[in-house]
Amino acid sequence: MRRCRKNQAMSSATGNEQNPFCKKWRFMLFCLLAFMILLWACAVVPKTLIIKNIPASFLEGTIISGQTGKPVAFDELLGDLNDCRVIYIGEAHTNEHHHGIQLQIIQAIYKTHPSMAVGMEMFDHSYQDVLDQWAAGNLDEREFLRKVHWYANWRYNFSLYSDILNFIKDNHIRLVGINIPFHISSKIRVGGLENLKAEEKEHLPSEIGTSNEAHRDYLEDVYVRHHFNAEVEFDDFYMAQCVWEDAMAEAIAQNVHDDVMVVLAGNGHIQFKYGIPDRAFRRTGLSFRTIYLASVGSEVELGIADYIWVTP
C-alpha cells in the first residue's frame, strides 16, 4: 500500500513537471525575477556623463575643467570666475536643476561683486524699461509677466526662472535683456535678411560674423535634424542664428559696464564659444569663462566649455 501511494505521488509530481501550464508559470516567474534584477541594477548603478576620449565617467554634481578633464571643487571654480568680467552659464531651458546651478553661481558672484549685472537671453532689449522696474522692486510677479509678455515671447514655465529673478529683484541687481525681438530671427529664417522691414533692421547688430566653419557645420547638422519645410533655406537659417548671437554679443558689450556680467543662455549659444562668447570678446576684449551644464547619460567633448558641470 505504501509503495502504491509512493508511486502515485511520484507519478503526480512527474505529471506536474510535464504540465505545459506549470512550465508557463515557471517561465513567467523567471521573467519577473529577471526584470526585478534589472530594475535593481538600474537603481544601484548611477548614470554618469561621458566625455569623449577620456576613460573616466563623471557623476552628477561633478565640475570638470575643460582644460585638464579633471574635477575641480566649487571654490576653485569660483576663484577663477571672480577674476573674469563675463561669465556664461548655459542651460537646457526646461531643466530645473540647471536653473538652480545658475542661481547658485549668481549668489556666489554677488557676494564679491554686488554691482554685477545679469544678462538673459529670455528677454529682448525692447523690454529694458520693464526689467529696470523689476530690478528696482517696483513690480509684482503678475505685473512683470504681463508687461514682458512672458508667455507670448519666452513661453517656458516661469517657475523655472522665478528663483533667479526674485533674487535679482530682492537684491536690486541690474537685469539686462540681451535678445532681439523674437519675431525677427524667425522672419530672417523664412524670408531672408534683405526682406526685413526698415524698423526691424534697426534691431540688427552692427556686424554679423558668418566665417566660423565649426559654427556653420554645427548649425547645418541642426538644420538637417529639424527637417524644416522647403521654404526654409539653410543660408537664411544660418544667417538668422548669426544675427541672433551677434545681437546678444553686442548687447553684452554695451551693458557690461565696469563690473561683472553673468549671462544666462541656452547651451547651444555658448558651446565651443563660437556663438555668443567669441563674438562678445571681439567687441570688448574682456576676460570670460563658459560653463556648460550637461545631464548624466549624455556625452560631450572636453573642449565644449571652460567648465562642464554634470547635472541630473
VEXGULO-103435 format. One line per 3 residues: their letters; for each residue x, y, z of C-alpha. Coordinates in nm, 2 decimals. Each point is the difference from the previous one (the first is absolute). Last residue first. Example, Ala and Ser with C-alpha at 12.3 -4.5 7.8 and 13.67 -1.06 7.14 Angstrom:
<pts>
sa	1.37 -0.11 0.71; -0.14 -0.34 0.07
</pts>
This chain:
<pts>
ptv	2.05 6.54 -1.35; 0.31 0.22 -0.02; 0.37 -0.02 -0.08
wiy	0.17 0.34 -0.02; 0.24 0.04 -0.29; 0.25 0.29 0.03
dai	0.20 0.20 -0.26; -0.25 -0.12 -0.26; -0.05 -0.26 -0.28
gle	0.37 -0.08 0.00; -0.06 -0.33 0.19; -0.25 -0.14 -0.25
ves	-0.33 -0.11 0.12; -0.19 -0.32 0.07; -0.34 -0.04 0.17
gvs	-0.14 -0.22 0.27; 0.06 0.26 0.27; -0.11 0.35 -0.11
aly	0.25 0.26 -0.11; 0.01 0.36 0.12; 0.26 0.19 -0.20
itr	0.19 0.27 0.19; 0.18 0.26 -0.21; 0.26 0.25 0.12
fsl	0.08 0.36 -0.09; 0.28 0.25 -0.02; -0.09 0.33 -0.17
gtr	0.12 0.08 -0.35; -0.32 0.19 -0.05; -0.14 -0.04 -0.35
rfa	0.20 -0.30 -0.11; -0.08 -0.15 0.34; -0.37 0.04 -0.06
rdp	0.02 -0.21 -0.32; 0.22 -0.25 0.17; -0.25 -0.05 0.28
igy	-0.33 0.01 -0.20; 0.01 -0.30 -0.24; 0.36 -0.12 -0.07
kfq	0.09 -0.06 0.37; 0.03 -0.37 -0.05; -0.35 -0.02 0.14
ihg	-0.15 0.33 0.11; -0.31 0.05 -0.21; -0.08 -0.37 -0.02
nga	0.00 -0.02 0.38; -0.29 0.24 0.01; 0.06 0.33 0.16
lvv	0.06 0.16 0.34; 0.28 0.27 0.01; 0.17 0.11 0.32
mvd	0.14 0.35 -0.03; 0.28 0.13 0.21; 0.09 0.36 0.05
dhv	0.09 0.32 -0.19; -0.27 0.01 -0.26; -0.12 -0.34 -0.12
nqa	-0.29 0.16 -0.18; 0.12 0.10 -0.35; 0.22 -0.31 -0.05
iae	-0.27 -0.23 0.13; -0.25 0.15 -0.24; 0.25 -0.04 -0.29
ama	0.04 -0.37 0.09; -0.38 -0.05 0.00; -0.03 0.17 -0.34
dew	0.29 -0.21 -0.13; -0.17 -0.32 0.12; -0.34 0.08 -0.16
vcq	0.15 0.13 -0.32; 0.22 -0.31 -0.03; -0.30 -0.23 0.06
amy	-0.22 0.18 -0.26; 0.29 -0.01 -0.25; 0.02 -0.38 0.04
fdd	-0.37 -0.05 -0.06; 0.02 0.23 -0.30; 0.29 -0.19 -0.15
fev	-0.18 -0.33 0.08; -0.31 0.08 -0.19; -0.33 -0.01 0.18
ean	-0.28 -0.02 -0.27; 0.07 -0.38 -0.04; -0.14 -0.06 0.34
fhh	0.24 -0.06 0.28; 0.11 -0.36 0.08; 0.14 0.09 0.35
rvy	0.29 -0.24 -0.02; 0.13 0.15 -0.33; 0.00 0.35 0.14
vde	0.17 -0.10 0.32; 0.28 -0.17 -0.20; 0.04 0.31 -0.21
lyd	0.01 0.20 0.32; 0.30 -0.20 0.13; 0.18 0.02 -0.33
rha	-0.05 0.38 -0.01; 0.14 0.04 0.35; 0.30 -0.21 -0.09
ens	0.05 0.20 -0.32; 0.01 0.34 0.18; -0.04 0.26 -0.28
tgi	-0.35 0.13 0.05; 0.06 0.30 0.23; -0.27 0.27 0.01
esp	0.10 0.36 0.08; -0.20 0.30 0.12; -0.26 -0.23 0.16
lhe	-0.36 0.00 -0.14; -0.28 0.17 0.19; -0.03 0.29 -0.24
kee	-0.06 -0.26 -0.28; -0.34 -0.06 0.15; -0.10 0.37 -0.05
akl	0.10 -0.02 -0.37; -0.20 -0.32 -0.06; 0.19 -0.32 -0.04
nel	0.02 -0.14 -0.35; 0.38 0.02 -0.04; 0.07 -0.22 0.29
ggv	-0.17 -0.30 -0.15; -0.36 -0.10 -0.01; -0.06 -0.32 0.21
rik	0.30 0.02 0.23; 0.03 0.38 0.00; -0.36 0.02 0.11
ssi	0.05 -0.24 0.28; 0.31 0.19 0.12; -0.21 0.32 0.00
hfp	-0.30 -0.15 0.18; 0.18 -0.03 0.33; 0.08 0.37 0.05
ini	0.38 0.00 0.05; 0.15 -0.16 0.30; 0.23 0.15 0.27
gvl	-0.25 0.10 0.26; 0.20 0.14 0.29; -0.07 -0.03 0.37
rih	0.19 0.22 0.24; -0.01 -0.16 0.34; -0.24 0.16 0.25
ndk	0.06 -0.26 0.27; -0.36 -0.12 0.04; -0.07 0.05 -0.38
ifn	0.30 -0.21 -0.11; -0.07 -0.27 0.25; -0.36 0.00 -0.12
lid	0.11 -0.04 -0.36; 0.22 -0.30 0.08; -0.27 -0.16 0.22
syl	-0.27 0.06 -0.27; 0.19 -0.15 -0.29; -0.14 -0.35 -0.02
sfn	-0.33 0.13 0.16; -0.05 0.21 -0.31; -0.09 -0.31 -0.21
yrw	0.15 0.04 -0.34; -0.18 0.24 -0.24; 0.29 0.23 -0.08
nay	-0.19 0.26 -0.20; -0.38 -0.04 0.03; 0.01 -0.16 0.34
whv	0.23 0.26 0.14; -0.18 0.30 -0.15; 0.26 0.23 0.18
krl	-0.27 0.22 0.15; -0.24 -0.29 0.08; 0.27 -0.21 0.18
fer	0.12 0.30 0.19; -0.34 0.11 0.12; -0.08 -0.35 0.12
edl	0.34 -0.03 0.18; -0.03 0.33 0.19; 0.17 0.31 -0.14
nga	0.20 0.28 0.15; 0.28 -0.20 0.15; 0.27 0.20 -0.17
awq	0.11 -0.31 -0.20; -0.36 -0.04 -0.12; -0.03 0.36 -0.11
dlv	0.34 -0.03 -0.18; -0.13 -0.31 -0.18; -0.31 0.19 -0.11
dqy	0.21 0.28 -0.14; 0.22 -0.26 -0.18; -0.29 -0.15 -0.18
shd	0.12 0.09 -0.35; 0.33 -0.18 0.08; -0.15 -0.34 -0.04
fme	-0.05 -0.22 0.31; 0.07 -0.38 0.05; 0.36 0.03 -0.13
mgv	0.09 0.15 0.34; 0.27 0.24 0.11; 0.06 0.02 0.37
ams	0.19 0.30 0.13; 0.26 0.03 0.29; 0.01 0.29 0.24
pht	0.01 -0.23 0.30; 0.32 -0.17 -0.14; 0.15 -0.21 0.28
kyi	-0.32 -0.13 0.15; -0.18 0.03 -0.33; 0.23 -0.26 -0.16
aqi	-0.11 -0.26 0.25; -0.37 0.07 -0.04; 0.03 0.00 -0.38
iql	0.18 -0.33 0.01; -0.27 -0.17 0.22; -0.28 0.16 -0.22
qig	0.15 -0.15 -0.31; 0.03 -0.34 0.17; -0.37 0.01 0.10
hhh	-0.09 0.10 -0.36; 0.18 -0.31 -0.13; -0.18 -0.22 0.25
ent	-0.33 0.12 -0.13; 0.07 -0.14 -0.35; -0.25 0.16 -0.24
hae	0.24 0.25 -0.17; 0.29 -0.24 -0.03; 0.26 0.24 0.14
giy	0.32 0.19 -0.05; 0.18 0.23 0.24; 0.22 0.27 -0.15
ivr	0.21 0.20 0.23; 0.13 0.34 -0.12; 0.26 0.21 0.19
cdn	0.22 -0.27 0.13; 0.22 -0.02 0.31; -0.29 -0.10 0.22
ldg	-0.07 -0.29 -0.23; 0.34 -0.17 0.07; -0.05 0.01 0.38
lle	-0.36 -0.12 -0.05; 0.12 -0.31 -0.18; 0.25 -0.08 0.27
dfa	-0.27 0.06 0.26; -0.23 -0.24 -0.19; 0.27 -0.27 0.01
vpk	0.16 -0.12 -0.32; -0.03 -0.33 -0.19; 0.26 -0.09 -0.27
gtq	-0.03 0.04 -0.37; 0.30 0.22 0.00; -0.11 0.30 -0.21
gsi	-0.38 -0.03 0.02; 0.03 -0.03 0.37; -0.28 -0.23 0.13
itg	-0.26 0.08 0.27; -0.15 -0.32 0.14; -0.36 0.03 0.15
elf	-0.13 -0.31 -0.18; 0.27 -0.26 -0.06; 0.28 0.00 -0.25
sap	0.14 -0.26 -0.23; 0.37 -0.08 -0.04; 0.17 -0.12 -0.32
ink	0.01 0.35 -0.16; -0.01 0.00 -0.38; -0.36 0.14 -0.01
iil	-0.13 0.11 0.34; -0.27 -0.24 0.14; -0.24 0.12 0.27
tkp	-0.12 -0.25 0.25; -0.31 -0.18 0.10; 0.00 -0.17 0.34
vva	0.02 -0.39 0.03; -0.23 -0.10 0.29; -0.33 0.10 -0.15
caw	0.07 -0.14 -0.34; 0.13 -0.32 0.16; -0.31 -0.03 0.21
lli	-0.22 0.05 -0.30; 0.19 -0.27 -0.19; -0.03 -0.24 0.30
mfa	-0.37 0.06 0.01; -0.03 -0.07 -0.37; 0.19 -0.33 0.04
llc	-0.22 -0.11 0.28; -0.31 0.08 -0.21; 0.14 -0.19 -0.29
flm	0.07 -0.31 0.22; -0.35 0.02 0.15; -0.15 0.01 -0.35
frw	0.21 -0.30 -0.11; -0.11 -0.20 0.31; -0.36 0.10 -0.07
kkc	0.03 -0.13 -0.36; 0.16 -0.32 0.11; -0.27 -0.07 0.25
fpn	-0.27 0.05 -0.27; 0.19 -0.22 -0.24; -0.03 -0.30 0.25
qen	0.31 -0.21 -0.03; 0.13 0.09 0.35; -0.35 -0.04 0.13
gta	-0.02 -0.35 -0.14; 0.32 -0.10 0.16; -0.12 0.12 0.34
ssm	-0.33 -0.20 -0.05; 0.19 -0.32 -0.10; 0.23 0.04 0.30
aqn	-0.30 0.04 0.23; -0.17 -0.31 -0.16; 0.32 -0.20 0.03
krc	0.03 0.09 0.37; -0.37 -0.09 0.05; 0.06 -0.34 -0.16
rrm	0.32 -0.06 0.21; -0.19 0.09 0.31; -0.28 -0.25 -0.09
</pts>
